[in-house]
Amino acid sequence: GKMTPPLCKCGRRSKRLVVSNNGPNHGKVFYCCPVGKYQENRKCCGYFKWEETLQKERANSRVLSHSPRGLTFSSPKVSHICNRNVNFSKNSLRLRPSMR
């Protein structure tokens, strides 16, 4: 499922980008403030977050806050699959309300 980009510190929807510098993080996805350095009249808030960090954070908060039985999963693989399905269906409803 596609993630909804988080809001950056200046309240805008952050931009989803992929590292393409052939370094150790090549191909990794990250989110950053959509205000570019070239836009002089606006201040970039410097927001930056790796997508995998975000996925871990969201998975953890969902297990802790929404599911009373979420903590009894013995295998992390099982809970990961559940989180992904929940995430996907929520997001697709949010993105395309007309399809319901």
C-alpha positions in Angstrom: 0.0 0.0 0.0 1.1 3.5 -0.7 1.8 5.7 2.3 0.3 9.1 2.8 3.2 11.5 2.9 3.5 13.0 6.4 3.1 16.7 7.1 6.3 18.6 7.4 7.1 21.1 10.2 5.6 24.0 8.1 2.3 22.2 7.8 2.6 21.2 4.1 2.3 17.7 2.7 6.0 16.5 2.4 7.5 15.4 -0.9 8.2 11.7 -1.5 11.7 11.4 -3.2 14.1 8.6 -4.0 17.8 8.8 -3.4 19.6 8.6 -6.7 23.2 9.4 -5.9 24.6 5.8 -6.2 25.7 6.1 -2.5 24.9 3.6 0.2 21.3 4.8 0.4 20.7 4.6 -3.3 17.1 3.7 -4.1 15.8 4.5 -0.6 12.7 6.5 -0.3 12.5 9.6 1.9 10.1 12.4 2.6 11.2 16.1 2.9 9.7 19.6 3.1 8.2 20.5 -0.4 9.6 24.1 -0.1 12.8 24.0 -2.2 15.9 26.0 -1.4 15.3 28.0 -4.6 12.0 29.5 -3.3 13.5 32.5 -1.6 10.3 34.0 -0.2 9.5 30.7 1.7 11.5 29.1 4.4 12.2 25.4 4.1 11.6 23.8 7.5 14.2 21.2 6.8 11.8 18.2 7.5 13.4 14.9 6.5 12.3 11.3 7.2 13.2 8.0 5.7 10.2 6.0 4.6 11.2 2.9 6.4 11.5 4.8 9.6 8.1 6.2 9.1 6.6 2.7 8.4 8.1 1.4 11.6 6.8 4.3 13.6 3.3 4.0 12.2 3.3 0.2 12.7 4.4 0.6 16.3 1.8 3.3 17.1 -1.0 1.4 15.5 -0.2 -1.8 17.4 0.0 0.1 20.7 -3.0 2.4 20.3 -5.6 0.6 18.2 -5.3 -3.1 18.9 -5.7 -4.5 22.4 -4.5 -7.8 21.1 -1.8 -6.4 18.9 0.8 -6.9 21.6 0.1 -10.7 21.8 1.5 -11.3 18.3 4.3 -13.7 18.7 5.7 -13.3 15.2 6.6 -9.8 13.9 5.8 -11.0 10.4 2.2 -11.6 11.2 1.6 -8.1 12.7 3.5 -6.6 9.8 1.1 -8.1 7.3 -1.9 -6.9 9.2 -0.6 -3.4 9.5 0.1 -3.3 5.8 -3.5 -4.3 4.9 -5.0 -1.9 7.3 -2.8 0.9 6.0 -3.6 0.1 2.4 -7.4 -0.1 2.8 -7.5 3.1 4.8 -5.4 5.0 2.3 -7.3 3.9 -0.8 -10.5 5.0 0.8 -9.0 8.3 1.7 -7.6 8.9 -1.8 -10.6 7.8 -3.9 -13.9 8.5 -1.9 -15.8 8.4 -5.2 -15.1 4.7 -5.7 -17.0 3.6 -2.6 
